Amino acid sequence: MSEGYKPARQRSTRRGTLGTAATAPVQGRELRAQGRKTMGRLLDAGMRVFAERGVHAARVDDIVRAARTSHGTFYLYFPNKEALLRALAVECAQELDDLSTTLGAVPADETGYAELRSFLDRFFTTYRHYGPVIRAWMEGQVEDREVSHMGVKAFTDIATALGKRMREAGAAGDDATISALMALLERFAYFLVSRRLDFDADDTLDTVATVVHRGFFAAA
């Protein structure tokens, strides 16, 4: 939804262990500028192919063709498509983990609505960009337990941040309420991505922000 979105590898952000795992080549050596550029092109191509064909149907041939590179180049960075999916999943987990730290106070007034709307914009934008990866998580297609745990932790951190802000606003921040809110946000985002619906971005944000602000943050 946000036109200015760029993946973590294209921005200056806190990366830590997750970022290192996401961008390190198979051989474990540090990438130079050209190598990082090639890696980014392969990851972007993989994301497009996974979105168009699905994880199971996607082939290395498809990714190589989309990246306009050779099989030799692909295998220099990844042993198979599952390794590429893992790199994308690690990057996605980092993005969601970072997102959980960005939500400010959400009082029951216009400033709270604006803060919530901005946060939801970032959430839906991240979800849309990494839709194929998150779908693979939700549908059990990421077999790496460590990476699956990263996804669970990332969404849990977002839920924790929302619950904290609810309680600060004087609203119910119990487990049931937080779970209901997360189910609403995640399933709605999943519906948008999986059905490839092109709703008006501003109308969508206005509607969801209003529902969440009034229903979960006790706004008038």
C-alpha positions, 0 to 999 in steps of 0.5 A: 500500500505504501509506494515507498516500501523497500525490502530490508536489504535495500534500506539501512536498518538493524539487521543482526543475526537474522539479516546476516542469515538472509544475505549470506551466500551458501559458502558463508563468505561475505558478499561484495557490492556486486554480489549483494546486487545479484543476491537481491535480484535472485531474491526478488525474482524468487518472490515474483515466481513464488507469487505467480506459481506458488512455492511447490510449482516454482522451479529454479528454471523459472527463478533464473529466467525471471532474474535474467541470470544463469543456473550457475549464478543461482547455484553459487548463492543457493543450493535449491529453491528451498534455500532461497525461500528460507532466505526470504523467510528470514528477511520477512521475519526481520521486517515483522520483528522490526515493525513490532517496535514502531507502534507508538501510543494509541489514545482514543482521539485523532492522534491515536487513529493516525498512529494506528493507521500509519502502523497498519499501513506498514503492516499491510505493506509488509504483508503484501510484499512478503505475501508468498513467504507468509502464505508458505508459513501459514500453509506449512510449506517452510519445513525449517523449524528455526525459520518457522519459529521466527515467523511465529515470534515475529507475529507474537511480538506484533500482538504483544505491542498491540496489547500493550498499547490497548492497555495503555489506552484503557481498553481490554488487552487480554489474550482473547482480545489480542488474539481476535485482533491479530486474527482479523488483521492477519486473515484480512491481509492474507485474503487481500494477498491470496485473492490478489484484490486491488482495493483502494489503499486509502479506503481500505486503511481508513476502514480497518483503522476505524474498526480497530480503533473503535473496536479494540482501543475504545475510541468513540 
